[in-house]
Amino acid sequence: MTQFFADAIEYLPFLLEGAKFTILVTVGSLLFSTVLGMVWALMRVSGFPVLVWISSTMINLLRGIPIIVLLFYIYFVLPDMGLSLSSLHAAIIGLGLAYSAYQAENFRAGIEAIDKGQVEAAMSMGMSWSLTMRRVVLPQAVKIMLPPYGNIMIMMLKDSSQASTITVAELALQGKLIASSSFKNATVFSLVAIMYLVMCIPLILLVRHFEKRNAPK
C-alpha cells in the first residue's frame, strides 16, 4: 500500500494533465451536442416534412455510426478532402456529432411531453411558432429534459476516453503511456479508474438531485 501511494504521487501530475484534456473534450462536445441536438429536435417537431425528414435521417445516421469510426473519419479522412483539424478539435466535433442524436431525442421527448393545448392556446393568442417554443414550451420542457441530460453528461465524460484513439493525450491515453513505460498496470489503471470516478460522482449527484426535484409528489 505504501508503494501504491508513492507511485500515485509520482504519476498523478501526468494523469492530472490528461484529466485536463478529458474535461476539455467533455465540455466542448457537450456544448456542441447540446446546440446541434436542439436544432435537430426543433426540426423534428416543426411539422415541416422536409425538416422532419432531414432531422430524422441525420439522427438515425449518427446513432448508427460508432463513435470511434466517426472520430477516425473526421481526423484521418477529412484532411484528404482539404480540411485538417487538430486531434482535440476532431474529438470535440466527433463526440459532439455523435451525442447530438441522443440529445435531440431527449429534447424532442421533453417538448412533446408538454400539453398540445398550451401550444394551441399560445398560437391562438397570436404568438408565432418560434415565440411559443421560447416562452411556453421550452421553459417547461427543460425540467423534463434535465435528468436524462445529466446521464448524457456522464456517458460523454466516460466516452471521452475514445479521443485517445486519435492521439488526444487525455486521461486514458496518459494512463496507457505510463503503464507501458512503468509496467505497473494495476497501480496506474486503478488511479485512472479512481480519477474517472471522482469526476463522475458530482454529475451522478446532480442527476439524483434533478430526479428527486422532478419526482411526483
N, C-alpha and C positions, 0 to 999 in steps of 0.2 A: 504493500500500500504506500509505503514511503517513496518507493521508486516511481510509483504512478504519479504522485504529486510532484516529484522532481521533474519528471518528463512533461507533465502538464504545464509547469511554469516555463519550461524551455520551448514548448511547441505553441503555447497559447498566443503569443504575438502574431505568428504566421496564420493561425486559424482565425484570429480576430480580423486580420486583413482580408481573409476570404469571406468572413461573415459580412464585412462591409459591402462587398460586391453582391453577395446574396441579397442583402437588403435593397441595394440599388436596383437590381434586376426585378425584385418583387414589387417594389413601389412603382417603378417605371411601367412595368407591364400591367400592374393593377390599374393605374390611371388610364393607360391606353385602352385596355379591355373594357373599362367602365364607360368611357366616352363612345367607343365603337359599338359596344353591346347595347347602349341606349339608342344609338342610331338604328341598329338592326331591329330592336324591339318596336320603336316608333314606326318604322317602315312596315313591320309585320301587322300592326294594329291600325294602320292608316285607312284601310278599306280600299286603297287603290290597287287593282290587280297586279299591275306591273311592279310596284314597290313591294307588294307582298311576295311575289314570285322571286324577285331578286334577293330579298332578305331570307326567305326560306331556303333558297338554293345555297347561299353563302353559309348559312348556319349549318346545314347538313354537310356541306363540303368541309368546313373547318372542323366539325365534330368527327368526321370520318378519317381525317389525316392525323397520324400520330404526331405528337409534338416534336419528337426528335427528327422526323422527316421534314417537318416544316422548318425547323432550325437549319438543317443541312441545306435545304433548298435556298433559304434566304442568304446564308453565309457562303455557300460554295457555288450555287448556280447563278444567282443574280449578278455576280461580278462578270460572268461570261456575257451578260446582256448589257454591260456597261454601268452597273450600279453596285458599287462596293461599299460595304458597311463594316464598321468595327465589330468585333465579336460581341461587345457589350450592347451596342445598338441592335445588332441582329437578334440577340437573345431577348431583349425587351420587346421588339416588334413581333418576333415569333411567338413568344408566350402570350403577348397581348392579343394577337390574332386568334390563337387557339382558344383562349379563355373568353374572348368576346362572344363566342357562340353560346357558352354556358351563362354568361352574364345576360345575354339577350333573352334566353328562355326564362331566367329568373325575373327580369324586368317585365317581360310580357305577362307572366303569371300574376305579378303584382298589379299590373294595370288592369288586366281582365277580371281581377277579383273585386274591383270597385263596381258598385251597382250602376248598371247602364242607365237607370233612371236619372241619376245625378248628371250624367253626361248630356242626356236629352234635355233636362231642365236648364242646364247651363247654356246650351246652344239655342234653346228657345228664347233665352233672355238676350240673345244677340252676340254671345261670345263665339269667337272663331274656334276651330278645332285646336289650333296650337295654344290659344289662350286657355281653353278648357283643360288641356293637358297640364299646363303650367300651374294653374290656380286651383283646380278642382281635383284632378285625378292623381297627379304625381305626389303632391304632399301627403295624400292618404296611402298611396301605394308604397311609399318609402318604408313605412312601418312594417309592411308585409315582406318587403324585399330584404330587410336588414339581416335577419338570422341566416338565410341562405348566402347572402353576400359575405358574411363573416366566414362561413365554411369555405367559400371560394378563395378567400384570402389565405386561409390555412393551406389549402391544396396548392395554391400558387407558390407559397413560400417553400413548400416541400419540392414542388416540380421545378423550382429554380435551379435545382441541382443538375437538371438536364442541360443547363447552359455550359457545363463543363465539357460537353461533347464538342463544342465549337471554341474551346480554349479560353473561356471566361474563367479567370482564376478565383472562382467563388469557393465557398466553404468545402464542398465535396471534393473539388479538384485539389485544393490545398491539402486536405487530409490524405488524398491518394498519393500526392507527391511526397509528403512527409513520411508516410508509411513505407513507400517504396525505397526511400533512402535510409530509413532508420530500422526497417524490418520489425517495428513494434506495432503490428497491425491492431492488436487488441486495445492497446492504450490509445492510439491515435483515433481509431474509429469509435471508441467509447466516448472520447472527447467530442468528436463531431456530432454524435447522436445527442449528447447532453446539450450541446450548443443549439442544435435544431429545436430540441425540446424547450429550452429556455426562451427561444424566440417565438415558439408556438403557444406557450402557456398563456401569455397575455391575450392572444387572439381567441383562444378557447374560452377564457373567462369572459371576454367581450361577447362572444356568441351566446354563452349561457345567460348573460345579463339581458341581451335582446330577447331571448326566448322567454325568460321569466316576465319581462316587461310586457310582451305581447300575448302572453298566455291568457286564455279566457278566465274571467273572474266569476 
